[in-house]
Amino acid sequence: MPTALGRGHCGGHITLLFTIEDVLNDAVSQGSRGAGICLTDGVEAIAKGEDGEGKLIVRFQDGDYDCEMYEDVLEDLIGEIPEIGLFDWELNIRMSLPASQGFGMSASGAIASAISFQRAIGIPNEECLRRSFLIAHIVERKRSSGLGDTTALSSGGVERRISAGSPFSGNLLDRGPGISEGWTTETPVLLVWKERTGKHTSNYIDNPDWRNKISDAGASAMEIIGVGDWDSRRWSDLIEQSLIFASDSGLEFDASRSEIIVAANEAIRESSFSERLSAMLCMLGESVVIVPNDSLDEGRWMSELSSFFEGSEFLTFSSRIGTLR
């Protein structure tokens, strides 16, 4: 049997506001409503398969991470496409951003790896993409590592999720309960996070008190974000409702989030662009995303803002809003 080789890439995702909707037993129907930003930068996966029996070796190119998620992705894929189990696989993962900091790296990695396995054996592109989103969504729900990231990434750009669940399901992969809408420009964004790893998402979505506060705040925000046309005219609405959600949910005041939001706002105030920028919390990391108040901004402020964090306990990364799928 010849060597099988496939590549997958998926940008990250930043949730800015959300609800928790996981009471149904079916993982396909669980998820969240909400809104956020898809990124150009995320996870690249390269899968190499040789004649075997479905074994997997995962190699990370930029650090040590948990490989169990990738094992779950492969196991679920073999259940859908038994041919994949006729190979032993080596999966090389390159992550542009850290895990557990609100950048959707688990969803991005699950999607990218699922794409790489399927492309290696020649699955047609659209079928490959749709199944990758479905498998990633199911794996995320099994692990409580995410709610709506895969659904958000299925649209791309600046997204809103108006119905919870996987974007694709069923034998034909033609539709799912989850509905996401997106629009995009090349808006620059600056990510800022604490060097140490943040709390796992499950610490919040599986905690009754946090669940109630988050869902109440998210439902209130979606009364505004979830109605009307969704396009670049809604950028200011997204910023405003994200700031309100962070406060009303209590997440702004939890752990070291207050520290990082204070540092980001101070950097904005001291810069020469103080009237042009906003800092929003990334859910659910200890991180913020600094964005221009005008979505058409070209990003000349990014270098100056980044310099404010040099030598501090915070790290930065410059990215842009991702394209539509």
C-alpha positions as CSV (number, residue, x, y, z in Angstrom):
1,M,0.0,0.0,0.0
2,P,1.5,3.4,-1.0
3,T,2.3,6.1,1.6
4,A,-0.7,8.4,2.3
5,L,0.0,12.1,2.8
6,G,-2.4,14.9,3.7
7,R,-2.4,18.4,5.0
8,G,-5.0,20.3,6.9
9,H,-5.1,23.9,8.3
10,C,-7.6,25.7,10.4
11,G,-7.5,29.2,11.9
12,G,-8.2,29.8,15.5
13,H,-11.4,31.3,17.0
14,I,-12.0,33.8,19.7
15,T,-15.4,33.7,21.5
16,L,-16.4,37.1,22.7
17,L,-19.9,36.2,24.1
18,F,-21.9,33.0,24.4
19,T,-24.5,30.9,26.0
20,I,-24.2,27.3,27.3
21,E,-26.7,24.9,25.6
22,D,-25.7,21.3,26.4
23,V,-28.7,19.8,28.2
24,L,-29.5,17.4,25.3
25,N,-27.8,14.0,25.4
26,D,-26.8,14.2,21.7
27,A,-23.4,15.8,21.3
28,V,-24.4,16.9,17.8
29,S,-27.2,19.1,19.3
30,Q,-25.1,20.6,22.1
31,G,-23.2,23.8,21.8
32,S,-23.8,27.5,22.2
33,R,-25.2,30.6,20.7
34,G,-22.9,33.6,20.6
35,A,-20.5,35.7,18.6
36,G,-16.7,36.0,18.0
37,I,-13.8,36.3,15.6
38,C,-12.2,33.7,13.5
39,L,-8.4,34.1,12.9
40,T,-6.1,33.5,10.0
41,D,-3.6,31.8,12.3
42,G,-4.3,28.5,14.0
43,V,-3.2,24.9,13.6
44,E,-1.5,23.1,10.7
45,A,-1.6,19.3,10.6
46,I,0.3,16.9,8.3
47,A,-0.7,13.3,8.4
48,K,1.5,10.5,7.0
49,G,0.0,7.0,6.7
50,E,1.8,3.7,6.1
51,D,0.3,0.2,5.9
52,G,-0.9,-0.7,9.4
53,E,-3.8,-1.0,11.8
54,G,-4.8,2.5,12.9
55,K,-2.0,3.3,15.3
56,L,-1.1,7.0,15.8
57,I,2.0,8.9,16.8
58,V,1.6,12.6,17.3
59,R,4.5,15.0,17.1
60,F,4.2,18.6,18.1
61,Q,6.6,21.0,16.4
62,D,6.4,23.8,19.0
63,G,5.9,22.4,22.5
64,D,4.4,19.6,24.4
65,Y,0.6,19.2,24.3
66,D,-2.0,16.5,25.1
67,C,-2.3,14.1,22.2
68,E,-5.5,12.4,23.4
69,M,-7.7,14.7,21.4
70,Y,-6.0,13.7,18.2
71,E,-6.4,10.1,19.1
72,D,-10.2,10.7,19.6
73,V,-10.4,12.4,16.2
74,L,-8.7,9.4,14.5
75,E,-10.9,6.9,16.4
76,D,-14.1,8.7,15.4
77,L,-12.9,9.1,11.8
78,I,-12.2,5.3,11.5
79,G,-15.7,4.7,12.7
80,E,-17.0,6.8,9.8
81,I,-14.3,5.8,7.2
82,P,-12.9,2.3,8.0
83,E,-10.3,2.7,5.3
84,I,-8.4,5.2,7.5
85,G,-7.9,2.3,10.0
86,L,-5.8,0.4,7.4
87,F,-2.9,2.8,8.0
88,D,-0.6,3.6,10.9
89,W,-0.4,7.3,11.1
90,E,2.2,9.9,12.0
91,L,0.6,13.3,12.7
92,N,2.7,16.5,12.8
93,I,1.1,19.4,14.5
94,R,2.2,23.0,14.3
95,M,0.3,25.5,16.5
96,S,0.6,29.3,16.0
97,L,-1.0,30.1,19.3
98,P,-1.0,28.6,22.8
99,A,-3.6,26.2,24.0
100,S,-6.1,26.9,26.8
101,Q,-6.0,30.7,26.3
102,G,-9.3,31.3,24.5
103,F,-8.0,31.1,21.0
104,G,-9.9,27.9,20.0
105,M,-6.8,25.8,19.5
106,S,-8.5,22.5,20.4
107,A,-11.2,23.0,17.8
108,S,-8.7,24.3,15.3
109,G,-6.4,21.2,15.9
110,A,-9.3,18.8,15.7
111,I,-10.6,20.2,12.4
112,A,-7.1,20.5,10.9
113,S,-6.2,16.9,11.8
114,A,-9.5,15.5,10.6
115,I,-8.9,17.3,7.3
116,S,-5.3,15.9,7.0
117,F,-6.4,12.3,7.6
118,Q,-9.2,12.5,5.0
119,R,-7.1,14.3,2.4
120,A,-4.4,11.7,2.7
121,I,-6.8,9.0,1.4
122,G,-8.4,11.2,-1.2
123,I,-11.8,12.1,0.3
124,P,-13.4,14.9,-1.9
125,N,-12.9,18.4,-0.5
126,E,-16.4,19.4,0.5
127,E,-17.2,16.1,2.1
128,C,-13.8,16.2,3.9
129,L,-14.5,19.7,5.3
130,R,-18.0,19.0,6.5
131,R,-17.1,15.7,8.2
132,S,-14.1,17.4,9.8
133,F,-16.4,20.0,11.4
134,L,-18.8,17.3,12.6
135,I,-16.0,15.1,14.1
136,A,-14.3,18.1,15.7
137,H,-17.6,19.2,17.3
138,I,-18.3,15.8,18.7
139,V,-14.8,15.4,20.1
140,E,-15.0,18.9,21.7
141,R,-18.2,18.0,23.4
142,K,-17.0,14.7,24.7
143,R,-14.0,16.4,26.2
144,S,-15.8,19.5,27.4
145,S,-13.1,21.5,25.7
146,G,-15.4,23.7,23.7
147,L,-19.0,24.5,22.8
148,G,-19.3,26.6,19.6
149,D,-15.8,27.0,18.2
150,T,-16.3,24.4,15.4
151,T,-19.7,25.9,14.4
152,A,-18.1,29.4,14.4
153,L,-15.2,28.2,12.2
154,S,-17.6,26.7,9.7
155,S,-18.6,30.2,8.7
156,G,-15.4,32.0,9.3
157,G,-14.8,35.8,9.6
158,V,-16.7,37.7,12.2
159,E,-19.3,35.2,13.2
160,R,-22.5,34.9,15.1
161,R,-24.1,31.6,16.1
162,I,-27.8,31.9,16.1
163,S,-28.5,28.2,16.8
164,A,-26.5,25.7,18.9
165,G,-25.1,22.4,17.7
166,S,-22.8,21.0,15.0
167,P,-23.0,22.8,11.6
168,F,-23.2,19.4,9.7
169,S,-24.6,16.0,10.6
170,G,-26.4,13.0,9.1
171,N,-25.3,10.6,6.4
172,L,-25.3,13.3,3.7
173,L,-23.5,15.9,6.0
174,D,-25.8,18.4,4.4
175,R,-26.9,20.3,7.5
176,G,-26.9,20.3,11.2
177,P,-28.7,22.0,14.1
178,G,-25.9,24.6,14.5
179,I,-26.2,27.8,12.4
180,S,-23.4,30.3,12.0
181,E,-23.2,33.4,9.9
182,G,-20.1,35.4,9.1
183,W,-18.7,38.4,7.3
184,T,-15.1,39.4,6.9
185,T,-12.5,42.0,6.1
186,E,-8.7,41.9,6.7
187,T,-9.1,43.7,10.1
188,P,-5.9,43.4,12.2
189,V,-6.1,42.1,15.8
190,L,-3.5,42.0,18.5
191,L,-3.7,39.0,20.9
192,V,-2.4,39.4,24.4
193,W,-2.2,36.6,27.0
194,K,-0.5,35.6,30.3
195,E,2.5,33.4,29.8
196,R,1.2,30.6,32.1
197,T,-1.6,28.4,30.9
198,G,-5.1,29.4,31.6
199,K,-7.9,27.3,33.2
200,H,-9.5,24.6,31.1
201,T,-12.9,25.5,29.6
202,S,-14.6,22.7,31.5
203,N,-13.9,24.5,34.8
204,Y,-16.6,27.0,33.7
205,I,-19.0,25.3,31.4
206,D,-19.4,22.3,33.9
207,N,-19.7,24.6,36.9
208,P,-23.4,25.3,37.8
209,D,-22.8,28.9,39.1
210,W,-20.7,29.9,36.1
211,R,-23.1,28.2,33.7
212,N,-26.0,30.3,34.9
213,K,-24.2,33.6,35.0
214,I,-22.6,33.0,31.5
215,S,-25.8,31.9,29.9
216,D,-27.9,34.7,31.3
217,A,-25.4,37.3,30.1
218,G,-25.0,35.6,26.7
219,A,-28.8,35.4,26.2
220,S,-29.1,39.1,26.9
221,A,-26.3,39.9,24.5
222,M,-27.8,37.7,21.8
223,E,-31.1,39.7,22.0
224,I,-29.2,42.4,20.2
225,I,-26.5,40.5,18.3
226,G,-28.8,37.7,17.1
227,V,-31.3,39.9,15.2
228,G,-31.0,41.9,12.0
229,D,-28.6,41.6,9.1
230,W,-25.1,40.5,10.0
231,D,-22.4,42.5,8.2
232,S,-19.6,45.0,8.8
233,R,-22.2,47.6,10.1
234,R,-22.5,45.4,13.2
235,W,-18.8,45.7,14.3
236,S,-19.5,48.3,16.9
237,D,-22.5,46.3,18.3
238,L,-20.2,43.3,18.7
239,I,-17.6,45.3,20.6
240,E,-20.2,46.9,22.8
241,Q,-22.0,43.7,23.7
242,S,-18.8,41.8,24.2
243,L,-17.7,44.3,26.9
244,I,-21.1,44.2,28.5
245,F,-21.1,40.3,28.5
246,A,-17.6,40.2,30.1
247,S,-18.9,42.4,33.0
248,D,-22.4,40.9,33.4
249,S,-21.1,37.3,33.4
250,G,-18.5,38.1,36.0
251,L,-15.7,36.6,33.9
252,E,-14.0,40.0,33.7
253,F,-13.4,39.9,37.5
254,D,-12.4,36.2,37.7
255,A,-8.8,35.0,38.3
256,S,-6.2,37.2,36.6
257,R,-8.5,38.5,33.9
258,S,-9.0,41.8,35.6
259,E,-5.2,42.2,35.6
260,I,-4.8,41.6,31.9
261,I,-7.8,43.8,30.9
262,V,-6.4,46.6,33.1
263,A,-3.0,46.2,31.4
264,A,-4.5,46.2,27.9
265,N,-6.6,49.3,28.6
266,E,-3.7,51.1,30.1
267,A,-1.6,50.4,27.0
268,I,-4.4,51.7,24.8
269,R,-4.7,54.9,26.9
270,E,-1.0,55.6,26.8
271,S,-0.7,55.0,23.0
272,S,-1.3,57.6,20.3
273,F,-4.3,55.6,19.2
274,S,-6.4,55.7,22.4
275,E,-9.6,56.7,20.7
276,R,-9.4,54.1,18.0
277,L,-9.0,50.8,19.9
278,S,-10.9,48.5,22.2
279,A,-9.7,45.5,24.3
280,M,-12.1,42.5,24.7
281,L,-11.7,39.4,26.8
282,C,-11.2,36.1,24.9
283,M,-13.5,33.4,26.3
284,L,-12.4,31.4,28.2
285,G,-8.7,32.2,28.5
286,E,-6.7,34.7,30.5
287,S,-6.2,36.8,27.4
288,V,-7.6,39.8,25.5
289,V,-7.9,40.8,21.8
290,I,-7.2,44.4,21.0
291,V,-9.2,45.5,17.9
292,P,-9.7,48.8,16.0
293,N,-13.1,50.4,16.5
294,D,-13.2,50.8,12.7
295,S,-13.2,47.3,11.0
296,L,-11.5,48.8,8.0
297,D,-8.5,50.0,10.0
298,E,-5.1,49.0,8.4
299,G,-3.3,48.2,11.7
300,R,-0.6,50.8,11.9
301,W,-1.1,50.8,15.6
302,M,-0.1,47.2,16.2
303,S,3.7,47.7,16.6
304,E,3.3,50.5,19.1
305,L,0.8,48.5,21.2
306,S,2.9,45.4,21.1
307,S,5.9,47.4,22.5
308,F,3.9,48.3,25.7
309,F,4.0,44.6,26.6
310,E,7.7,43.9,26.0
311,G,9.5,42.7,29.1
312,S,6.3,42.1,30.9
313,E,4.5,38.9,31.9
314,F,2.3,39.2,28.9
315,L,2.9,37.8,25.4
316,T,1.5,39.2,22.1
317,F,0.7,37.9,18.7
318,S,-0.4,39.9,15.6
319,S,-3.1,38.3,13.5
320,R,-6.1,39.2,11.2
321,I,-9.7,38.2,10.9
322,G,-10.0,35.0,8.8
323,T,-11.8,34.5,5.6
324,L,-15.2,33.0,5.1
325,R,-15.3,29.3,4.5
